[in-house]
Amino acid sequence: MNGLLYGAYAVILAIVSIYTGEIVTFVMLGFILMSLQNINSTLKKLVEATKYKE
């Protein structure tokens, strides 16, 4: 479900960027979204790893 939601966001951003002509902005937002997703998954793994040590 989470990947589907990110896909929907990407499609909405793509439609808006094509309509407004801001393709570079769409690409940069994509890079930012991928980076934030990687940070989020890493932090979740760290929380799960430290949760069982207590």
C-alpha positions in Angstrom: 0.0 0.0 0.0 2.8 2.4 0.8 4.5 2.0 -2.6 1.1 2.5 -4.3 0.7 5.8 -2.4 4.1 7.0 -3.5 3.3 6.0 -7.0 0.1 8.1 -6.9 2.0 11.1 -5.6 4.5 10.7 -8.4 1.8 10.6 -11.1 0.1 13.6 -9.6 3.4 15.5 -9.5 4.1 14.4 -13.1 0.8 15.7 -14.4 1.2 19.0 -12.6 4.8 19.4 -13.8 4.0 18.7 -17.4 1.1 21.1 -17.3 3.2 23.9 -15.8 6.4 23.0 -17.7 8.5 22.4 -14.6 10.1 19.1 -15.5 13.4 19.8 -13.7 11.4 20.5 -10.5 9.6 17.1 -10.9 13.0 15.3 -11.2 14.4 17.1 -8.1 11.3 16.4 -6.1 11.7 12.7 -7.1 15.3 12.6 -5.8 14.2 14.3 -2.6 11.3 11.8 -2.1 13.6 8.8 -2.7 16.2 10.2 -0.2 13.6 10.8 2.4 12.2 7.3 1.9 15.7 5.8 2.3 16.2 7.8 5.5 12.8 6.7 6.8 13.4 3.0 6.2 16.9 3.2 7.8 15.5 4.9 10.9 12.7 2.3 11.2 15.4 -0.5 11.0 17.4 1.2 13.8 14.3 1.6 16.0 13.5 -2.1 15.5 17.1 -3.1 16.2 17.3 -1.1 19.5 13.8 -2.0 20.6 14.7 -5.6 21.4 17.9 -4.8 23.2 16.1 -3.2 26.2 
